[in-house]
Amino acid sequence: MTTTASSASHSHHLSPAFPGRAPWGTAGKLRAWQQGAMEKYIQAQPRDFLAVATPGAGKTTFALTLASWLLHHHVVQQVTVVAPTEHLKKQWAEAAARIGIKLDPEYSAGPLGREYDGVAVTYAGVGVRPMLHRNRVEQRKTLVILDEIHHAGDSKSWGEACLEAFEPATRRLALTGTPFRSDTNPIPFVTYEEGDDGIRRSSADYTYGYGSALADGVVRPVIFMSYSGNMRWRTKAGDEIAARLGEPMTKDAISQAWRTALDPRGEWMPSVLRAADQRLTEVRKAIPDAGALVIASDQESARAYAKLIRDITGHKATLVLSDDAGASKRIDDFSASDDRWMVAVRMVSEGVDVPRLAVGVYATTISTPLFFAQAVGRFVRSRRRGETASVFLPTVPDLLGFANEMERERDHVLDKPKKEGEEDPYAESEKEMDEANKQQDEDTGEQDMLPFEALESDAVFDRVMYNGAEFGMQAHPGSEEEQDYLGIPGLLEPDQVQLLLQKRQARQIAHSKKKPAEEADLLELPAERRPVVSHKEMMELRKKLNTLVGAYVHQSGKPHGVIHTELRRVCGGPPSAEATAGQLRQRIAKVQEWATRMR
């Protein structure tokens, strides 16, 4: 196809009001942010452009509309789309075809067929053969669309390959919908600006955050349903430990309690899946084709969750275990059906794009803000005004923190200062994201190597989080109080959700006050008065205890170890590293008491 014919083909597929109308999908007018980003681009005509838009906002529509404009005006002659996964690469090709841009998603080498206007490839593919793609962009004027560009930093070789392959490109459009990576390696083709503090931060050319998208009705509001419960597990040393999710404990104990909750052989997962399925039934009264997704940690758990769903609902769940061709088809089939449930292994946001997903269960121990944002992004895509999303998760400090910060936007920071003792919640993101993005065609066996054995668990409805606020008192699964929250209509305006949650909590508190005190077997306090202690707070408590013990060493002349042992004998409990916040506070009070007596 010649350039002229190709351009004519593109203009033929577009509305006369172009770019005033979206060329595919709903075929309605461009959303305000898409129109604004288009106008800013056309006015500036930059070589590099970074658009940051929340998942579900319509980045693909914006990018393809812009691609059509550039082809039509002969600014470029071909398009290369770089996507994170095989599945998404095919989605891009299908979306482009709807506006007359033909991309080859199977391209691997050699001349491109004359019928194509470009290619859709993966970052991994570029990493393998960067010179192949460099030669293509040197031969013809090319627009390169880098989807979820933070993946260009997933490995150093991918970033270097993208730089080598696309440095000669005529135009580069970078897209992302989630916070950038937390390391300090520059991402190719992203502009960094130095602030007054001397630190360089990524600079987006156009930003459309979750808060703005929510206000515009472009994305759904997210209701987070958090579940606590009693956990019991055995350590490698053979010690049996019991703890309650959400109660103060060390980072290691939180991790082990969390994994105990997710063990399919316990009662926590069946209870939460049952609750999530009830929520799905309520949502489907307003959204008949609404679907649900469980995000699992590993293949063994995913298979077990799928079996639990079959037992609970009587219907088979779609199981997606890896990003192979079969998995891609299963995702497509599920997306086109009205089936209730899908279970996926560690599928980060780019792997699953099913707009009808409205209910999620976060059943993985990945605790990075990037992964959490991507996971929640699977449920926020709005198809009509009033749809709500519901995500079920364990009462874990990190997750509750992420849930309460949904509207916070974060730039990619270079030259990050390292302060001694500073806790960075993003510090472990890279290792976990690398793990999450691995193509896992077989079980890794890592679970067998961990010094831990889950023994039993149960579930307790803990709280609802919405728009940064927390609602509800604890309730047993299946209770009237839990049903009150699971039964929130699936079609509500954001302010109606807030009002309804306030009313539900007021009713729950009033009902609680009528019961005799001896019937209160759960903590009868509203969620906002039951803070979940974070790892940082635990560190501060341990630091305070150690400081006080150090001071008492000088007063008493006894060694540190002797004082810590005596505190354990008097107050009870394990060593400081494994003690709960309550136990640490008790020891702090006791050593202060001893010090006062000696004065």
Summary of the structure (lengths in Angstrom):
residues: 599
radius of gyration: 26.5
end to end distance: 92.4
largest distance: 93.1
contacts: 2017
relative contact order: 0.11
helix: 44%
strand: 19%
